[in-house]
Amino acid sequence: MSTVKIWAVTEGPKSVDEIEYDDNFAEDHPEGCNYFTVCKVEKNGKLEDHEFWFPTLTNAHEFKNFIDSHMEAVEIEDEGILDYKDCGNIN
């Protein structure tokens, strides 16, 4: 298990209805999650953009508000969250 630092929410929350649809999109997001944010994430010393998916708009806003309220990066244990295994489950 590795540690991931979430530095900022750079986009969203957005609904899947707000983005351009393509044929592969249905395979690109977790089932039951209709909202997402894009975050600047540090993993293994590299900054990358990652999507975090949520089942409700309220969950997505709560996550954004939590990240935005911290001056430093929020550290989480990466238990597959960056691979969409646990939509909306960030402990």
KAPE-V109382 format. One record per pair of residues at least 12 apart in sequence whose ideal C-beta (glycine too) atoms are under 7 Angstrom apart, sorted by the first residue. I is the first residue (numbers start at 1). GAP is how many residues later the second one is. Records with the same first field share a line. If there is no record, write none. Layout:
I=GAP  GAP
This chain:
1=76  77  78
2=41  76
3=72  74
4=37  39  72  74  78
5=36  37  68  70
6=33  35  61  67  68  70
7=33  34  35  66
8=31  32  59
9=28  30  55  58  59
10=28  29  30  39
11=26  27
12=24  25  26  48  52
13=22  23  24  44  47  48  51
14=21  22
15=19  20
16=13  18
29=24  55
30=23  54  57
32=23  55
33=20  21  22  54  55
34=21
35=19  21  22  25
36=15  16  17  18  24
37=15  23  26  27
38=13
39=13  28
42=31
43=35
50=32
53=31  34  35
54=33  34
55=32  33
59=29
63=27
76=14
